């Protein structure tokens, strides 16, 4: 008799299943199942590409299973060849330890590793059980279990050894054995029966199921499930913006930039991402898609997606600030709204607009518009151009229209250091006082 809700059915409609070993769905329906996913410590933060495995672990927890997050302190010393065309640079131990600590901190924001529930999430580091493993022990106890023929048949190996590949070091060749041993260790010590990961991990994961059966007995149960690698509808790589990776760490990618990334997704991508990256129900998703189709200009999908991800990764305050910041650029706002931002967000919102510096002492007695726009900042190229702009009534200071009677002084300074100037609707200029 089934005792669990069908998580496979849930993942399937969300588009989160690529491959699945026979018996996996039956096992997940049968009982609370410990399941692990590995995270590679190549950086001290995770980026949005890592959100899929994180969300998979959260779904597991919500459906009554026990999620195990493994940080690869040991495998990170080697480098996973899966999906890579070149050998990866190896990190020194200090950098690796720093990265492991950063990733643990990120994961702890999504999963409560201090929970006392029966299916409480578990956080482990494979360095803890690999650090005392000698090469001789590994070669004798693990290496003899899997043939070289079996290992070379994996796609990740064949691609690197084929005509297009540049070869592979023994170090990377052994990666699948070490990852396989992780599965064996977790199977033996935590009764972990399932490993999940991206579709590029299928070879490594199935090596793990083989090791489990060969080391824990032929009747030992071990399963595998992979999800598709997320792509954009136009074929370009998911997870990158103009500035590079979109990180889950606010110090690397600000909440405003994070919000803008999701808000700027295409309609087609948003309809896909709303299922993958949020926990909205099937009915909620259908309603959002229908509302979006009726009024695409309202961008219902993108707004719902950005809001959900902001609350998942950051918090309500960060979401509120991002919405205010967005309205400054794309909607109506005033100096009071601008003053609600932090200096950092102010600079992030107007990142890339022309930037000028101005001695704040110049504002003590006030500057007329020509002096401000043309003489002291060169926002406009000449006094004549400034006068024409004044006649056209096209100049604004801090989102408010100004005319020839306006004197710009210290009362116009925002956040103790900025003045936002504007010509027309779209030409912004940020003036920083020094």
Buried (B, 14 or more C-beta within 10 A) or exposed (E): EEEBEEBBEBBEEBBBBBBBBEEBBEBBBEEBBBBBBBBBBBBBBBBBBBBBBBBBBBBBBBBBBBBBBBBBBBBBBBBBBBEBEEBBEEBEEEBBBBBBEBBBEBBBEBBEBEEEEEBBBBBBBBBEBBEEBEEEEBEEEBBEBBEEEEBEEBEBBEBBBEEEBEEBEEBBBBBBBBBBBBBBBBBEEBEBBBBBBBBBBBBBBBBBBBBBBBBBEEEBBBBBBBBBBBEBBEEEEBBBBEEEBBBBBBEBBBBBBBBBBBBEBBBEBBBBBBBBBBEBEEEEBEBBBEBBEEEEEEBBBBBBBBBBBBEBBBBEEBBEBBBBBBEBEEEEBEBEBBBBBEEEBBBBBBBEBBEBEBEBEBBEEBBBBBBBBBBBBEBBEEEEBBBEBBEEEBBBBBBEEBEEEBBBBEEBBBBEBBBBBBBEEEEBBBBBBE
